Amino acid sequence: MAQSQTAPPSEKAAVRTIGFLPALAIFYGYTAGGPFGYEEIFSQSGPGVALLFLTFVPFFWSIPMSFASAELNSILPVQGGFYRWTRAAFGDFWGFQCGWWNWAGTFLLNSLYGVLVMDYLAQYLPGLSANAKWVGACAVLAIFACLNIRGIQVSGWIATAMLVAVFIPVIGLCLVSLFHLRYSPFVPWVPPDRTFGSVFGLGLALAMWNYAGYEQLSSVTGEMENPQKTFPRVLLWNTPMNMLTYTLPAALALAVLGNWHEWKTGFMVEASRLIGGETLGIAMLVASIVATASLCNSTILYTTRIPAAMAQDGYLPAWLGKLHPKFGTPARAITVCLLVCCLLARFRVVDLVNVYIWARIATSLLTLLAVWGLRRRMPDSARQFRVPGGATGLFCSILFPTILCGVKIYYSEPFVWHWAPWLLATGPLAYLVLRFALGYKPKAARP
């Protein structure tokens, strides 16, 4: 029978915790942040197909992941979440792969957000040189790394303020749009010069990207008040919030403008200007910067808890898992992540994010399978939540996301096919080097 994997009391004493609202704000900031960065799906796949995917993909992707995470958390509400769940279900090797793939892959993701903030600011400061933009991106990353070191309470309330700042202009856009509706947002179903089959893969990939990451909240379970209650509540609220974020503002803007073929990344700002004038356009530009900063804040929070947990379990050097004596946060892991992300921010990483998706897929599938694994290994453990539908419901919750992931991998670009397998290969290689060459031995699961 597997044992729960929790930090010893000495490591937990200084940890600060948050309740439902800041946890929801942080998770929303990580999984959506606002209606930005996905606009290209409408011009590439057509507005009808795009809205179809954005409406129904969650039922086959993020909702099954939420169910799986909720059940796993009800059994093992531990810091490090999905990584420790996988270890409990399948042992040391697969536990390491889950943690390593998530950590290595998110270096690419974290560095991108600092760059994106500077790209938005460059619209106000067009004279910025490449070096100035890199320094600015590093400064953005450093600011949120320092805030994360001070504790999840600071990050949580900052995320809450950012959530309000984003929602105000988005709600304003929706209200103004209601008085100027002229077109059907579903027409055309696909671009006139393309077939449904030709746009299917791209539309699915973009929709999956928007709804990915629902297991990540579990990495900070140890920093939540009453996680067995708070965690499922956050998951319950977050999915409909994300669905409305991605569908409602875009559908209304399309119904006003009808210019779906002009939509590209960042077009929500231009749509706001066209519909509501310069004031709403500027407000939405500010909201897009705030949303990107919120993504940066939340991503640093979630991803840095994984290497710290792995270090505490003996997979990585012990110093990486040490907690800050005052704030109870993995300050050293946060600092290491900051340094690597600043280096990557020097380069073009947009294409590499598509490589990262393979690591996310691998992590997500291991999390889904961990529900099955722990039902076998811990059948009698009390569960406050179970994936609905019994064995059939669990089978479908694993099958549907697996099919979507297979389709996404099949439609990956040649660049991704060339590099993504190498990213995944670093997991087994790192395990062999750390375990057998350097002598790191994972600790037994703690009761």
MIFI-67325 format. One record per residue (C-alpha): residue number from 1; residue in three letters; x, y, z. Coordinates in steps of 0.25 Angstrom, whole numbers, plus 5000, padded with zeros to 4 digits. Example, Ala and Ser with C-alpha at 12.3 -4.5 7.8 and 13.67 -1.06 7.14 Angstrom:
<rs>
R   n res east north   up
R   1 Ala 5049  4982 5031
R   2 Ser 5055  4996 5029
</rs>
This chain:
<rs>
R   n res east north   up
R   1 Met 5000  5000 5000
R   2 Ala 5006  5013 4996
R   3 Gln 5009  5024 5007
R   4 Ser 5006  5038 5006
R   5 Gln 5018  5047 5003
R   6 Thr 5018  5060 5011
R   7 Ala 5028  5069 5016
R   8 Pro 5033  5067 5031
R   9 Pro 5027  5076 5041
R  10 Ser 5040  5084 5042
R  11 Glu 5038  5088 5027
R  12 Lys 5024  5091 5028
R  13 Ala 5024  5100 5040
R  14 Ala 5028  5113 5033
R  15 Val 5019  5111 5021
R  16 Arg 5008  5122 5019
R  17 Thr 4995  5118 5013
R  18 Ile 4983  5124 5005
R  19 Gly 4968  5122 5004
R  20 Phe 4959  5120 4992
R  21 Leu 4959  5134 4986
R  22 Pro 4974  5136 4984
R  23 Ala 4975  5121 4980
R  24 Leu 4965  5123 4969
R  25 Ala 4971  5136 4964
R  26 Ile 4985  5130 4964
R  27 Phe 4979  5117 4956
R  28 Tyr 4971  5126 4947
R  29 Gly 4984  5134 4944
R  30 Tyr 4991  5122 4940
R  31 Thr 4981  5115 4932
R  32 Ala 4975  5127 4925
R  33 Gly 4979  5141 4930
R  34 Gly 4969  5147 4920
R  35 Pro 4964  5147 4906
R  36 Phe 4978  5149 4900
R  37 Gly 4988  5141 4892
R  38 Tyr 4979  5132 4885
R  39 Glu 4972  5141 4875
R  40 Glu 4979  5134 4863
R  41 Ile 4970  5122 4864
R  42 Phe 4958  5130 4858
R  43 Ser 4966  5133 4845
R  44 Gln 4973  5120 4844
R  45 Ser 4961  5110 4847
R  46 Gly 4949  5119 4844
R  47 Pro 4940  5126 4854
R  48 Gly 4930  5114 4855
R  49 Val 4940  5103 4857
R  50 Ala 4948  5112 4867
R  51 Leu 4936  5114 4875
R  52 Leu 4932  5099 4874
R  53 Phe 4946  5095 4879
R  54 Leu 4947  5106 4890
R  55 Thr 4933  5101 4895
R  56 Phe 4934  5086 4895
R  57 Val 4949  5083 4897
R  58 Pro 4948  5085 4912
R  59 Phe 4938  5074 4913
R  60 Phe 4949  5064 4907
R  61 Trp 4962  5071 4913
R  62 Ser 4961  5080 4924
R  63 Ile 4949  5075 4931
R  64 Pro 4954  5060 4932
R  65 Met 4967  5066 4937
R  66 Ser 4960  5074 4948
R  67 Phe 4953  5061 4952
R  68 Ala 4966  5053 4953
R  69 Ser 4973  5064 4960
R  70 Ala 4961  5065 4970
R  71 Glu 4961  5050 4973
R  72 Leu 4976  5049 4975
R  73 Asn 4976  5061 4984
R  74 Ser 4965  5055 4993
R  75 Ile 4975  5043 4995
R  76 Leu 4988  5051 4996
R  77 Pro 4987  5066 4998
R  78 Val 5002  5068 4997
R  79 Gln 5011  5079 4993
R  80 Gly 5017  5075 4979
R  81 Gly 5003  5069 4975
R  82 Phe 5003  5062 4962
R  83 Tyr 5018  5059 4963
R  84 Arg 5016  5052 4976
R  85 Trp 5003  5045 4972
R  86 Thr 5010  5039 4960
R  87 Arg 5021  5034 4969
R  88 Ala 5012  5028 4979
R  89 Ala 5004  5021 4967
R  90 Phe 5016  5016 4959
R  91 Gly 5029  5017 4967
R  92 Asp 5042  5025 4966
R  93 Phe 5045  5025 4952
R  94 Trp 5032  5030 4947
R  95 Gly 5030  5040 4958
R  96 Phe 5044  5046 4954
R  97 Gln 5039  5047 4939
R  98 Cys 5027  5054 4943
R  99 Gly 5034  5064 4951
R 100 Trp 5046  5066 4942
R 101 Trp 5038  5067 4929
R 102 Asn 5029  5078 4936
R 103 Trp 5041  5086 4941
R 104 Ala 5050  5085 4929
R 105 Gly 5038  5088 4919
R 106 Thr 5033  5100 4927
R 107 Phe 5047  5107 4926
R 108 Leu 5042  5110 4912
R 109 Leu 5029  5115 4916
R 110 Asn 5033  5124 4928
R 111 Ser 5044  5131 4920
R 112 Leu 5033  5135 4909
R 113 Tyr 5024  5143 4918
R 114 Gly 5035  5153 4922
R 115 Val 5037  5155 4907
R 116 Leu 5023  5156 4904
R 117 Val 5021  5167 4914
R 118 Met 5032  5175 4907
R 119 Asp 5026  5172 4894
R 120 Tyr 5013  5179 4899
R 121 Leu 5021  5191 4905
R 122 Ala 5028  5192 4892
R 123 Gln 5015  5197 4886
R 124 Tyr 5017  5210 4895
R 125 Leu 5032  5210 4894
R 126 Pro 5035  5206 4880
R 127 Gly 5050  5211 4881
R 128 Leu 5054  5199 4890
R 129 Ser 5066  5192 4886
R 130 Ala 5067  5177 4886
R 131 Asn 5077  5178 4898
R 132 Ala 5067  5187 4906
R 133 Lys 5055  5178 4903
R 134 Trp 5064  5166 4909
R 135 Val 5067  5174 4921
R 136 Gly 5053  5178 4923
R 137 Ala 5048  5163 4922
R 138 Cys 5059  5159 4932
R 139 Ala 5054  5170 4941
R 140 Val 5039  5165 4940
R 141 Leu 5043  5151 4943
R 142 Ala 5052  5156 4955
R 143 Ile 5040  5164 4961
R 144 Phe 5031  5153 4961
R 145 Ala 5041  5143 4966
R 146 Cys 5044  5152 4978
R 147 Leu 5029  5153 4980
R 148 Asn 5028  5138 4980
R 149 Ile 5039  5137 4990
R 150 Arg 5031  5145 5000
R 151 Gly 5020  5135 5000
R 152 Ile 5008  5130 4993
R 153 Gln 4999  5140 5001
R 154 Val 5006  5152 4994
R 155 Ser 5005  5145 4980
R 156 Gly 4991  5141 4983
R 157 Trp 4986  5155 4986
R 158 Ile 4994  5161 4974
R 159 Ala 4987  5151 4965
R 160 Thr 4974  5155 4971
R 161 Ala 4976  5170 4968
R 162 Met 4981  5166 4954
R 163 Leu 4968  5158 4952
R 164 Val 4960  5170 4955
R 165 Ala 4968  5179 4946
R 166 Val 4966  5169 4934
R 167 Phe 4952  5167 4936
R 168 Ile 4947  5182 4936
R 169 Pro 4951  5185 4922
R 170 Val 4947  5171 4917
R 171 Ile 4933  5173 4923
R 172 Gly 4933  5187 4917
R 173 Leu 4935  5181 4903
R 174 Cys 4924  5171 4905
R 175 Leu 4914  5182 4909
R 176 Val 4917  5191 4898
R 177 Ser 4917  5180 4888
R 178 Leu 4903  5176 4891
R 179 Phe 4898  5189 4885
R 180 His 4905  5187 4872
R 181 Leu 4902  5173 4868
R 182 Arg 4902  5171 4853
R 183 Tyr 4908  5158 4849
R 184 Ser 4907  5143 4853
R 185 Pro 4920  5140 4860
R 186 Phe 4919  5125 4855
R 187 Val 4920  5129 4840
R 188 Pro 4927  5124 4832
R 189 Trp 4929  5111 4839
R 190 Val 4942  5109 4832
R 191 Pro 4950  5118 4823
R 192 Pro 4944  5118 4809
R 193 Asp 4957  5113 4803
R 194 Arg 4959  5102 4813
R 195 Thr 4953  5089 4817
R 196 Phe 4949  5084 4831
R 197 Gly 4959  5074 4831
R 198 Ser 4970  5084 4828
R 199 Val 4967  5093 4840
R 200 Phe 4964  5082 4850
R 201 Gly 4978  5079 4855
R 202 Leu 4982  5094 4857
R 203 Gly 4968  5098 4864
R 204 Leu 4969  5086 4873
R 205 Ala 4984  5089 4877
R 206 Leu 4981  5103 4880
R 207 Ala 4968  5100 4888
R 208 Met 4976  5089 4896
R 209 Trp 4987  5099 4899
R 210 Asn 4977  5109 4904
R 211 Tyr 4971  5099 4914
R 212 Ala 4984  5092 4918
R 213 Gly 4990  5091 4932
R 214 Tyr 4979  5088 4941
R 215 Glu 4987  5078 4949
R 216 Gln 4998  5089 4952
R 217 Leu 4990  5095 4964
R 218 Ser 4993  5082 4972
R 219 Ser 5008  5086 4973
R 220 Val 5004  5097 4984
R 221 Thr 4994  5088 4991
R 222 Gly 5003  5089 5004
R 223 Glu 5001  5105 5003
R 224 Met 4985  5104 5003
R 225 Glu 4976  5105 5015
R 226 Asn 4968  5092 5016
R 227 Pro 4973  5087 5002
R 228 Gln 4963  5075 5001
R 229 Lys 4952  5086 5001
R 230 Thr 4958  5097 4994
R 231 Phe 4965  5090 4983
R 232 Pro 4952  5084 4977
R 233 Arg 4945  5097 4979
R 234 Val 4955  5104 4971
R 235 Leu 4954  5094 4960
R 236 Leu 4939  5095 4959
R 237 Trp 4939  5110 4958
R 238 Asn 4951  5111 4948
R 239 Thr 4947  5103 4937
R 240 Pro 4934  5111 4934
R 241 Met 4942  5124 4936
R 242 Asn 4952  5120 4925
R 243 Met 4941  5116 4916
R 244 Leu 4934  5129 4917
R 245 Thr 4947  5136 4916
R 246 Tyr 4951  5130 4902
R 247 Thr 4937  5130 4896
R 248 Leu 4928  5141 4901
R 249 Pro 4937  5154 4898
R 250 Ala 4942  5148 4884
R 251 Ala 4928  5144 4880
R 252 Leu 4922  5157 4883
R 253 Ala 4934  5165 4876
R 254 Leu 4932  5156 4864
R 255 Ala 4917  5158 4864
R 256 Val 4920  5173 4863
R 257 Leu 4932  5174 4854
R 258 Gly 4930  5161 4845
R 259 Asn 4945  5162 4841
R 260 Trp 4949  5148 4846
R 261 His 4960  5147 4835
R 262 Glu 4968  5159 4841
R 263 Trp 4969  5153 4855
R 264 Lys 4983  5150 4860
R 265 Thr 4990  5149 4873
R 266 Gly 4987  5162 4881
R 267 Phe 4975  5166 4872
R 268 Met 4966  5167 4884
R 269 Val 4972  5180 4887
R 270 Glu 4970  5185 4873
R 271 Ala 4955  5180 4874
R 272 Ser 4953  5187 4886
R 273 Arg 4958  5200 4880
R 274 Leu 4949  5198 4868
R 275 Ile 4937  5195 4876
R 276 Gly 4938  5204 4888
R 277 Gly 4948  5215 4883
R 278 Glu 4962  5219 4888
R 279 Thr 4959  5219 4903
R 280 Leu 4954  5204 4903
R 281 Gly 4966  5200 4893
R 282 Ile 4976  5206 4903
R 283 Ala 4969  5200 4915
R 284 Met 4969  5186 4908
R 285 Leu 4984  5188 4904
R 286 Val 4987  5190 4919
R 287 Ala 4978  5178 4923
R 288 Ser 4987  5170 4913
R 289 Ile 5000  5174 4920
R 290 Val 4994  5171 4933
R 291 Ala 4989  5157 4928
R 292 Thr 5002  5154 4923
R 293 Ala 5009  5158 4936
R 294 Ser 4998  5150 4944
R 295 Leu 5002  5137 4935
R 296 Cys 5017  5140 4939
R 297 Asn 5013  5141 4954
R 298 Ser 5005  5128 4954
R 299 Thr 5015  5120 4945
R 300 Ile 5027  5124 4954
R 301 Leu 5019  5120 4966
R 302 Tyr 5014  5106 4961
R 303 Thr 5026  5101 4954
R 304 Thr 5037  5105 4965
R 305 Arg 5030  5096 4975
R 306 Ile 5033  5083 4967
R 307 Pro 5048  5084 4967
R 308 Ala 5047  5087 4982
R 309 Ala 5039  5075 4985
R 310 Met 5048  5066 4977
R 311 Ala 5060  5071 4984
R 312 Gln 5053  5068 4998
R 313 Asp 5050  5054 4993
R 314 Gly 5065  5052 4989
R 315 Tyr 5064  5052 4974
R 316 Leu 5072  5066 4973
R 317 Pro 5082  5073 4982
R 318 Ala 5077  5075 4996
R 319 Trp 5080  5090 4995
R 320 Leu 5070  5092 4984
R 321 Gly 5059  5088 4993
R 322 Lys 5062  5097 5005
R 323 Leu 5051  5106 5010
R 324 His 5053  5121 5013
R 325 Pro 5054  5122 5028
R 326 Lys 5044  5134 5029
R 327 Phe 5035  5132 5017
R 328 Gly 5035  5117 5016
R 329 Thr 5036  5117 5001
R 330 Pro 5046  5109 4992
R 331 Ala 5055  5122 4990
R 332 Arg 5067  5114 4984
R 333 Ala 5058  5107 4974
R 334 Ile 5051  5120 4970
R 335 Thr 5065  5126 4968
R 336 Val 5070  5115 4959
R 337 Cys 5058  5116 4951
R 338 Leu 5060  5131 4950
R 339 Leu 5074  5130 4945
R 340 Val 5071  5119 4934
R 341 Cys 5058  5127 4929
R 342 Cys 5066  5140 4928
R 343 Leu 5076  5133 4919
R 344 Leu 5065  5127 4910
R 345 Ala 5058  5141 4910
R 346 Arg 5070  5145 4901
R 347 Phe 5066  5136 4890
R 348 Arg 5053  5134 4882
R 349 Val 5046  5124 4890
R 350 Val 5032  5125 4883
R 351 Asp 5034  5113 4874
R 352 Leu 5040  5105 4886
R 353 Val 5027  5106 4894
R 354 Asn 5021  5097 4884
R 355 Val 5032  5087 4888
R 356 Tyr 5028  5089 4902
R 357 Ile 5014  5084 4899
R 358 Trp 5019  5070 4898
R 359 Ala 5025  5071 4912
R 360 Arg 5011  5076 4917
R 361 Ile 5004  5065 4910
R 362 Ala 5013  5054 4916
R 363 Thr 5011  5060 4930
R 364 Ser 4996  5061 4928
R 365 Leu 4995  5047 4924
R 366 Leu 5003  5042 4935
R 367 Thr 4994  5050 4945
R 368 Leu 4981  5043 4938
R 369 Leu 4987  5029 4939
R 370 Ala 4991  5032 4954
R 371 Val 4976  5031 4957
R 372 Trp 4976  5017 4952
R 373 Gly 4989  5014 4959
R 374 Leu 4985  5019 4972
R 375 Arg 4971  5012 4971
R 376 Arg 4979  4999 4970
R 377 Arg 4989  5002 4980
R 378 Met 4980  5009 4991
R 379 Pro 4966  5003 4988
R 380 Asp 4962  5005 5002
R 381 Ser 4967  5020 5005
R 382 Ala 4956  5030 5008
R 383 Arg 4952  5039 4996
R 384 Gln 4944  5051 4998
R 385 Phe 4943  5052 4983
R 386 Arg 4943  5041 4972
R 387 Val 4943  5043 4957
R 388 Pro 4928  5041 4953
R 389 Gly 4923  5029 4946
R 390 Gly 4931  5018 4953
R 391 Ala 4941  5009 4945
R 392 Thr 4934  5014 4932
R 393 Gly 4935  5029 4936
R 394 Leu 4950  5027 4939
R 395 Phe 4952  5020 4926
R 396 Cys 4946  5031 4918
R 397 Ser 4953  5041 4926
R 398 Ile 4966  5035 4922
R 399 Leu 4962  5031 4908
R 400 Phe 4957  5044 4903
R 401 Pro 4969  5053 4907
R 402 Thr 4978  5042 4902
R 403 Ile 4971  5042 4888
R 404 Leu 4972  5058 4888
R 405 Cys 4987  5057 4891
R 406 Gly 4990  5047 4880
R 407 Val 4983  5056 4870
R 408 Lys 4991  5068 4875
R 409 Ile 5004  5060 4874
R 410 Tyr 5001  5055 4860
R 411 Tyr 4998  5069 4855
R 412 Ser 5011  5075 4861
R 413 Glu 5020  5083 4852
R 414 Pro 5033  5076 4847
R 415 Phe 5041  5086 4856
R 416 Val 5034  5080 4868
R 417 Trp 5035  5066 4863
R 418 His 5050  5068 4862
R 419 Trp 5052  5074 4876
R 420 Ala 5041  5070 4885
R 421 Pro 5046  5055 4886
R 422 Trp 5059  5060 4891
R 423 Leu 5053  5068 4902
R 424 Leu 5045  5056 4907
R 425 Ala 5058  5048 4906
R 426 Thr 5065  5057 4916
R 427 Gly 5056  5051 4926
R 428 Pro 5062  5036 4926
R 429 Leu 5076  5042 4924
R 430 Ala 5075  5051 4936
R 431 Tyr 5069  5040 4944
R 432 Leu 5081  5030 4941
R 433 Val 5092  5041 4943
R 434 Leu 5086  5046 4956
R 435 Arg 5082  5032 4962
R 436 Phe 5094  5024 4957
R 437 Ala 5106  5033 4953
R 438 Leu 5104  5044 4964
R 439 Gly 5098  5035 4975
R 440 Tyr 5085  5042 4978
R 441 Lys 5075  5032 4984
R 442 Pro 5060  5036 4986
R 443 Lys 5055  5035 5000
R 444 Ala 5045  5025 5004
R 445 Ala 5031  5031 5004
R 446 Arg 5027  5037 5017
R 447 Pro 5015  5033 5025
</rs>
